[in-house]
Amino acid sequence: MEYVKLARVQDFKKTRIRSYKLLARPVGIIKQKDGTFFATEVGCKHENADLTEGKMNGDVVICPWHGWKYNLVTGECLWGSTVCLRRHGLKIEGDDIYVTLRPLEPEPTFEDWGPPLK
């Protein structure tokens, strides 16, 4: 999996979330209350509006264009769709934050396997 340097830990001294472009798509790096970080898609699944520009209430953000709601921690779309935001891999080396170029594939669920074979 290919990682690219996207930010520095010190960039988050006064903010919790920042948006960056990766392959022309918005990706957010989010600092949690415990000081850990994660990276996630922040392009609305409707028309790719940058969710970091929307109104935030805790972990929930409202898309600034059409009001779709997402939980940024779980990726779940709470209003507007059943499609979730996907996480990116993230690692920290020294003060540098690296993120995978592409989102991580979601874990398959039982329903993804289909009916049992006979």
N, C-alpha and C positions, 0 to 999 in steps of 0.2 A: 504494500500500500504506500503510495507516494504522499509525503507531507511537504507543505510549503510554509515558510515563515510568514506569519500574517500580522502578528502584534507583539507587544511586550507587556509583561505583567504590570509594569509601572504605568501603562496607559489606563489602568483601571483603578487608580487611586481615588478618583472623584466620580466615577461612573460605574454602573453595574453591567451595562450592555453597550456593545459597539457593533456596527455593521460594516462589513467589508465585501468586496466583489471577488468572487472566485468563478472563473469561467463564465463571466457576465451574469452571475446569479448572486443575490444577496445572501450572505452567510453571517450569522451573528455569533459573537463570542460573549458568553454570559458568565459573570462572576457570581457565585452563590454566596449566601450568608456565611458559610463556613470557610470561605476563601478559596474553594476549589472552582475550577472552570469547566465549561463544556461548550461545544460548538454545535449549532443547529441551523437548518435552513430557516431563513426569515423572509422568504418570498412567499406572499400569500398564494395559495393554490388556485385562487380565482383568476387574478391577472398579474401576479408577481409583484404587487406593491410591497415595498420594504416595511415589514411589520414593526421595525424599531422606530418608525416615525409615527406609529399609532399610539393611542392612549393605553397606558399600562396600569393595571390594578393588581399588585402582587406579581404572580407569575402569569396572569392572563393579559393578553394584548388584543386590542380591537384594531382591525385593519383600517388604515386611514382613508381608503378609497370607498369601500362598500360595506364595512361593518362586520366582516367575518371575524369570529373570535377563536383564539388559540391559547392553549396552555403551553407556554414555551418550555417548561421543564419536561412534560410528558410528550409534547408534540401533537397532542390531540386537538382536533378541530371541534370546538364546542358549539359553533353555529356556522352553517353554510356548506358543509361537506362532511364526508366520512374519511377523506384523505388526510393523513397525518403529516406533520413536518418530520423530516428525517434528520438524525444526528450525523455529525461528521466526527471522525476520530480527532482527538486533540492530545498533544503532549507538550510538556514544558521542559525546556533545557536551559538552565540558568534563568535569565529574565525573558527569554524568547518563547513565544507561543507558536507552535506549529499545528496546522490543521490539514486534514486530508483533502485532496483536490475534489473528490467526489463524496457524496453521502455514503454512510455505511448501509449496507443492505439490511432491511428489517429482518428480525428473527422470524422464521416461519412459525405459523400457529397450526394447531391441530386441523383447523378448517382448510388450510392451504394444501393439505395432503389429499383431500378428497375422500370419497367413500372407501372402506376397506376392500381389498381384493378378495375374491372368492376362489 
